Amino acid sequence: MTMDDYFYNGELMQCYLAALQQVEGPEAALASKYITLLDEYELATLPKPTLLGETQYTERGDESYPESDAVVEIRAIKDEEAFSKRVQALEEIAKTGTAHEKAQSFFTQGELFLFAHHYNESVHCFKQAVKENPNKALYWGITGQTMHRFGWMPFDALAYLEQAIVLDPTNARWKWNKALVLIQLAKDLQMAPFMANAAIALEEAITCCKEHQRSLKEAIQNTMDNMDSYVFS
């Protein structure tokens, strides 16, 4: 694949790495353009997965993951003092726990912030979860999804969604979210290749949906059904 192929398919890290290999070749000018663009989004500083066989859980029918169970438990606490103590314990684990414990703590805090509509804080926590454990696709994916939903730049979101898909290539949600970002880019930049790749990503997402993921499948199908409404001027 070419740099352009990677770029329009939302594979920004692959585009960046390909560009770095072309700095002195016949495509040096194009490579320089991509490096300049993507350096803005600090791709080179993103955590690097070590790919040590991390378990990637399948999204459940209610759109949750096992990693989200702690959030459900904490949100069910009605006593304010008890709730505060649980949150303090989370914060302590984020400081003193193992890397995996810190990552899970940050993920839980991020989801709590998300439910409280504190989106900047939630993204900060999700990014910290990625930093502590860059091998779990959920942490990358939830970061990219939250960024896209709440106003971050599309390329910021894509960088995280790309890695989520690399780590968990059969996860329908991350492919769907990637398609949504590509659709946004197609609309904003009036570039048809983004839309073409969004359509491919949606087909892959619907294929990856498991039998129990009915609400997710319906959401993906709804996006597919409305593709024709995006018309280029």
WODANOR-V709878 format. One record per residue. N is the residue number from 1. SS is DSSP state (H for helix, E for strand, L for the rest). PHI is phi in whole degrees, 0 to 359 (999 if undefined). D_LAST is the distance of its C-alpha to the last C-alpha in whole Angstrom. Layout:
BEGIN
n: <N,N>
ss: <SS,SS>
phi: <PHI,PHI>
d_last: <D_LAST,D_LAST>
END
This chain:
BEGIN
n: <1,2,3,4,5,6,7,8,9,10,11,12,13,14,15,16,17,18,19,20,21,22,23,24,25,26,27,28,29,30,31,32,33,34,35,36,37,38,39,40,41,42,43,44,45,46,47,48,49,50,51,52,53,54,55,56,57,58,59,60,61,62,63,64,65,66,67,68,69,70,71,72,73,74,75,76,77,78,79,80,81,82,83,84,85,86,87,88,89,90,91,92,93,94,95,96,97,98,99,100,101,102,103,104,105,106,107,108,109,110,111,112,113,114,115,116,117,118,119,120,121,122,123,124,125,126,127,128,129,130,131,132,133,134,135,136,137,138,139,140,141,142,143,144,145,146,147,148,149,150,151,152,153,154,155,156,157,158,159,160,161,162,163,164,165,166,167,168,169,170,171,172,173,174,175,176,177,178,179,180,181,182,183,184,185,186,187,188,189,190,191,192,193,194,195,196,197,198,199,200,201,202,203,204,205,206,207,208,209,210,211,212,213,214,215,216,217,218,219,220,221,222,223,224,225,226,227,228,229,230,231,232,233>
ss: <L,L,H,H,H,H,H,H,L,L,L,H,H,H,H,H,H,H,H,H,L,L,L,L,L,L,L,H,H,H,H,H,H,H,H,H,H,H,H,L,L,L,H,H,H,L,L,L,L,L,L,L,L,L,L,L,L,L,L,L,L,L,L,L,L,H,H,H,H,H,H,H,H,H,H,L,L,L,L,H,H,H,H,H,H,H,H,H,H,H,H,H,H,H,H,H,L,L,H,H,H,H,H,H,H,H,H,H,H,H,H,H,H,H,H,L,L,L,H,H,H,H,H,H,H,H,H,H,H,H,H,H,L,L,L,L,H,H,H,H,H,H,H,H,H,H,H,H,H,L,L,L,L,H,H,H,H,H,H,H,H,H,H,H,H,H,H,L,L,L,L,H,H,H,H,H,H,H,H,H,H,H,H,H,H,H,H,H,H,L,L,H,H,H,H,H,H,H,H,H,H,H,H,H,H,H,H,H,L,L,L,L,L,H,H,H,H,H,H,H,H,H,H,H,H,L,H,H,H,L,L,L,L>
phi: <999,272,303,298,302,299,299,288,265,75,265,291,295,296,297,297,295,295,295,298,277,247,296,240,266,295,255,300,294,294,300,298,297,291,298,298,296,280,299,300,259,56,300,295,261,295,302,251,299,261,52,259,77,300,288,251,285,278,299,277,297,270,71,252,234,305,295,272,297,296,295,300,296,293,292,279,288,267,286,297,292,296,299,298,295,295,293,298,296,300,297,292,298,297,264,242,283,291,302,293,293,299,300,295,298,296,298,298,299,299,292,297,297,297,296,272,66,258,286,298,294,294,296,302,294,298,295,293,298,300,299,285,220,282,262,259,300,302,294,295,294,292,295,297,297,294,302,295,290,236,96,286,294,305,291,299,296,298,300,281,295,303,289,299,289,299,283,221,292,254,278,293,295,292,293,297,298,301,299,298,291,297,297,300,296,299,290,291,258,54,238,298,302,298,292,299,287,298,298,295,298,293,298,295,297,294,292,282,298,275,302,279,267,291,293,294,297,297,295,295,298,297,296,298,294,259,302,293,281,268,249,272,277>
d_last: <28,27,26,22,23,25,22,19,21,22,26,26,30,30,27,30,33,31,30,34,35,34,35,37,35,33,30,32,29,26,29,29,26,26,29,28,25,27,30,28,28,32,32,35,37,36,39,40,41,44,43,47,46,45,45,41,42,40,38,40,39,39,36,39,41,44,44,43,46,47,45,46,49,49,47,49,52,53,56,54,57,56,52,53,55,53,50,53,54,50,50,53,52,49,52,55,53,53,49,48,50,48,45,45,46,43,41,43,43,39,39,41,39,36,38,39,35,36,33,34,38,36,34,37,39,37,37,41,41,39,41,44,43,40,41,40,37,37,37,34,32,33,32,29,28,29,27,24,25,26,24,25,23,21,23,26,26,25,28,30,28,29,32,33,32,34,37,36,34,34,33,31,30,29,27,25,24,23,20,20,19,17,15,15,14,11,10,11,11,8,10,11,14,15,14,16,19,18,19,22,23,23,25,28,28,29,31,33,33,37,39,39,36,35,33,31,30,29,27,25,25,23,21,20,20,17,15,13,12,10,7,4,0>
END
